[in-house]
Amino acid sequence: MTGGGSSIPEVQRLLTVLAAGRRVAEAGTAFGAGAEAMAKTARSVVTVERDPERAAVAAARLERLENVELLVGDWLELLPPLGPYGLVFHDAGNFKRAPYELGDAVLGLLEPGGLLVLDDMAPRSAGVRSAPRVGVGSPAARGRRNPDDTRGRGARDRSRLLTRLQRHSPQAPRRTTSCASTS
């Protein structure tokens, strides 16, 4: 989604809207921009950063926010005992290692009907595919193969994730669509 840029204003606006009135968990605080944005409207935000240096910078940024708790360590250990959450913003960028196992762990953090936002994902991640990053005038659109195309194997991967979401929440969508970026 942002390639590590939860400081992008459009992403911050999205997070602010999605967090409204919810208990929020964030895996991958970085410097605190995402947590700060979500704290504007969230009931509470629990954010976890593995890197102590980044966490120190984030702590300075977030210290004035009473509804934010910053934890330093592994989100897999720290977030589950404090859940469930109405919104999980996974920005830790580690889906490349074990996408299906991590996907199950992330889904396990959600309350029924909760929202999941994944960021910092590898475009060719086996667990979840990104939408094709192809504009109308791009080389891929002129007959060249696009390695990020979500057809074929990617469709199977989306289907697997959708099945997991449906098991988690009966309100989960039954179909997904892909959009191409025009940039």
PyMOL commands that set and color helices and strands:
alter all, ss='L'
color gray80, all
select helices_A, chain A and resi 9-19+33-39+52-62+75-78+80-82+99-107+139-142+153-168
alter helices_A, ss='H'
color red, helices_A
select strands_A, chain A and resi 23-27+44-49+68-72+85-90+110-118
alter strands_A, ss='S'
color yellow, strands_A
deselect
rebuild
show_as cartoon
